[in-house]
Amino acid sequence: VRFPDAAAADLLRPGDVIDVMATGSRSAAPGIVAAGATVAAVPAEPSSGVGGDASVGSTASGRLLLLAVHPQDAVDVAVSQVGQLLTYLRSD
């Protein structure tokens, strides 16, 4: 999942439990799309300096997080990435 607020996402660590929240769009109301998601990984951002490969994810904005969610929530999380902003609430 790519969160648009990179600074807020950088506060998370593997093992943190969060509720993933979509801000809503014209076709969907705001709300929690995955309760109790576990942060599985916070991948390092690709470097853009000499020797770095800035092509990976260079067109996307925000911060990438790998989340473990319940199977029934996976589709909701994926769909919410299109046309909505995602944020999180700490569950612990």
Backbone bond lengths (Angstrom), bond angles and torsions (degrees), N, CA, C in turn:
res aa  C-N    CA-C-N  psi(-1)  N-CA   C-N-CA  omega(-1)  CA-C   N-CA-C  phi
1 V - - - 1.446 - - 1.514 107.03 -
2 R 1.328 116.96 138.15 1.462 120.52 177.27 1.534 108.32 -107.41
3 F 1.342 115.45 117.69 1.457 121.43 178.28 1.521 108.87 -93.07
4 P 1.341 118.54 131.54 1.459 120.99 -176.84 1.526 113.57 -66.91
5 D 1.326 118.39 -27.84 1.463 121.16 -179.45 1.531 108.23 -93.98
6 A 1.334 115.55 90.93 1.462 121.30 -176.05 1.523 111.82 -61.40
7 A 1.324 117.94 -37.93 1.465 120.68 -178.26 1.528 110.91 -64.39
8 A 1.312 117.61 -41.03 1.467 120.48 177.84 1.527 110.71 -68.08
9 A 1.318 117.16 -40.71 1.463 120.89 179.02 1.525 111.75 -65.64
10 D 1.333 117.36 -31.53 1.461 121.15 179.15 1.528 112.46 -66.20
11 L 1.317 118.12 -15.64 1.464 121.38 177.50 1.522 112.25 -76.05
12 L 1.327 116.68 -15.05 1.461 121.14 -177.04 1.518 111.72 -85.71
13 R 1.322 115.76 150.68 1.456 123.75 178.48 1.526 108.94 -132.04
14 P 1.331 117.52 153.17 1.469 119.66 175.46 1.531 110.50 -52.61
15 G 1.313 115.34 135.51 1.458 121.71 -177.77 1.517 113.80 99.22
16 D 1.339 117.47 -19.26 1.465 119.98 176.23 1.522 109.65 -63.46
17 V 1.322 116.26 143.42 1.460 122.00 177.19 1.520 107.48 -109.34
18 I 1.348 115.60 126.87 1.461 120.80 -176.29 1.523 110.61 -133.75
19 D 1.308 116.16 161.68 1.457 123.03 167.80 1.524 106.33 -104.35
20 V 1.331 116.90 126.26 1.460 121.97 -179.94 1.519 107.80 -89.20
21 M 1.319 115.96 127.35 1.457 121.48 -175.00 1.521 110.31 -122.46
22 A 1.336 116.53 131.71 1.460 122.52 175.19 1.524 107.93 -97.36
23 T 1.323 115.86 140.63 1.463 120.31 -176.68 1.510 113.33 -77.33
24 G 1.316 117.18 -14.02 1.450 120.77 -179.19 1.513 111.30 100.00
25 S 1.306 115.22 163.83 1.458 122.10 178.40 1.521 107.21 -149.10
26 R 1.296 115.26 -172.09 1.470 118.55 178.95 1.523 111.82 -63.89
27 S 1.339 116.52 -28.86 1.458 119.63 -176.19 1.523 113.97 -103.50
28 A 1.329 118.18 -7.85 1.459 120.43 -177.38 1.521 110.36 -139.72
29 A 1.314 115.38 143.11 1.460 121.08 178.40 1.527 109.65 -80.48
30 P 1.336 117.34 153.71 1.463 119.17 176.75 1.520 110.44 -68.31
31 G 1.309 115.80 153.42 1.456 119.22 177.40 1.513 111.92 164.31
32 I 1.316 114.93 178.20 1.460 121.72 -179.55 1.524 108.81 -78.82
33 V 1.332 116.03 126.10 1.466 120.90 179.46 1.527 111.66 -102.50
34 A 1.332 117.64 -16.83 1.467 121.11 176.20 1.524 108.74 -153.12
35 A 1.326 116.10 109.50 1.460 120.70 178.20 1.523 109.01 -90.78
36 G 1.317 116.27 138.78 1.451 120.72 175.88 1.513 114.87 70.64
37 A 1.341 117.19 31.49 1.467 120.82 177.20 1.523 108.85 -73.56
38 T 1.320 115.95 138.92 1.458 121.16 178.77 1.521 109.50 -101.66
39 V 1.328 116.57 130.23 1.467 120.71 176.17 1.528 106.80 -71.50
40 A 1.327 116.34 113.60 1.463 121.64 -179.17 1.523 111.12 -87.12
41 A 1.331 117.39 -36.67 1.457 121.21 -179.09 1.516 109.91 -159.43
42 V 1.322 114.94 151.28 1.456 123.15 173.24 1.534 104.97 -122.52
43 P 1.346 116.66 88.45 1.465 119.71 -175.59 1.529 112.21 -60.41
44 A 1.318 114.91 146.38 1.462 120.00 176.04 1.514 109.14 -66.05
45 E 1.312 115.77 139.90 1.458 120.29 177.03 1.523 108.93 -72.75
46 P 1.333 117.95 141.74 1.467 119.46 178.48 1.520 110.67 -65.74
47 S 1.312 115.67 141.17 1.470 119.26 178.50 1.519 109.13 -81.47
48 S 1.303 116.23 153.34 1.465 120.40 179.41 1.518 111.22 -112.70
49 G 1.331 116.96 7.54 1.459 120.67 -178.93 1.518 111.14 -83.32
50 V 1.318 116.01 -171.16 1.451 122.14 179.72 1.524 108.96 -60.93
51 G 1.323 116.16 128.99 1.457 120.91 -179.58 1.512 113.21 86.43
52 G 1.327 118.38 -11.45 1.458 121.13 178.73 1.507 110.63 -87.92
53 D 1.298 116.41 156.86 1.454 121.22 178.91 1.514 108.34 -108.30
54 A 1.329 116.66 95.76 1.464 120.95 -177.62 1.515 111.96 -80.70
55 S 1.338 118.51 -3.28 1.454 119.91 -177.62 1.517 112.32 -73.82
56 V 1.325 118.27 -25.49 1.455 121.19 -179.01 1.513 108.97 -73.59
57 G 1.327 117.68 114.26 1.450 121.62 178.42 1.508 114.91 70.41
58 S 1.331 117.86 14.84 1.464 119.44 -174.19 1.519 113.12 -71.48
59 T 1.325 118.28 -18.98 1.458 119.98 179.28 1.520 111.70 -91.26
60 A 1.311 118.09 -11.67 1.459 121.15 -178.83 1.524 109.24 -94.58
61 S 1.319 115.14 152.19 1.456 119.34 176.85 1.517 108.58 -116.35
62 G 1.312 115.98 158.28 1.452 119.95 179.76 1.507 111.63 100.39
63 R 1.326 115.56 -161.87 1.465 121.91 -175.49 1.518 109.51 -125.35
64 L 1.324 115.59 130.30 1.450 121.94 -179.22 1.528 110.49 -83.89
65 L 1.344 115.78 132.10 1.459 122.57 174.99 1.519 108.31 -130.69
66 L 1.319 116.49 141.59 1.452 121.39 173.81 1.519 106.91 -99.47
67 L 1.338 115.86 120.68 1.459 121.26 -176.51 1.520 111.36 -115.86
68 A 1.312 116.19 144.50 1.461 122.38 170.73 1.525 106.49 -100.12
69 V 1.328 115.64 117.35 1.464 120.78 -178.49 1.520 109.38 -125.74
70 H 1.309 115.72 163.87 1.457 120.81 175.06 1.525 108.29 -64.49
71 P 1.331 117.95 143.57 1.473 120.28 -178.19 1.526 113.50 -52.89
72 Q 1.315 117.95 -38.10 1.468 119.66 -178.82 1.527 112.08 -70.41
73 D 1.342 118.08 -19.57 1.466 121.70 178.14 1.523 112.91 -88.62
74 A 1.333 117.45 -17.96 1.464 121.03 -173.90 1.527 112.12 -59.09
75 V 1.321 117.11 -43.83 1.471 120.68 179.72 1.522 110.18 -64.83
76 D 1.322 117.24 -42.97 1.472 120.41 179.95 1.524 111.44 -61.75
77 V 1.337 116.81 -40.26 1.464 120.45 178.61 1.526 109.90 -65.46
78 A 1.331 116.81 -44.92 1.468 120.43 -179.35 1.521 111.27 -63.10
79 V 1.308 117.56 -45.05 1.466 121.30 -179.45 1.525 110.90 -66.08
80 S 1.324 117.51 -35.17 1.462 120.26 -177.63 1.523 112.29 -68.76
81 Q 1.332 117.82 -15.80 1.461 121.28 177.83 1.530 111.99 -69.79
82 V 1.323 117.30 -18.20 1.461 121.59 -176.97 1.524 108.88 -97.83
83 G 1.312 116.82 112.10 1.462 121.46 173.45 1.513 115.78 80.07
84 Q 1.329 118.69 7.69 1.452 120.95 178.72 1.525 109.16 -134.66
85 L 1.293 115.52 156.52 1.460 120.43 172.49 1.518 108.29 -94.52
86 L 1.327 116.76 141.81 1.454 121.30 176.91 1.513 109.93 -108.72
87 T 1.313 115.60 146.94 1.453 122.23 171.89 1.515 106.63 -143.88
88 Y 1.296 116.83 -177.83 1.457 118.91 -179.52 1.521 111.61 -138.86
89 L 1.313 114.46 159.52 1.462 123.50 171.73 1.508 106.17 -123.28
90 R 1.316 117.96 137.35 1.474 120.03 177.82 1.519 108.90 -72.49
91 S 1.312 116.18 134.89 1.464 121.22 -178.57 1.511 113.42 -95.46
92 D 1.332 118.39 -16.69 1.459 119.58 -173.94 1.491 113.23 -91.52
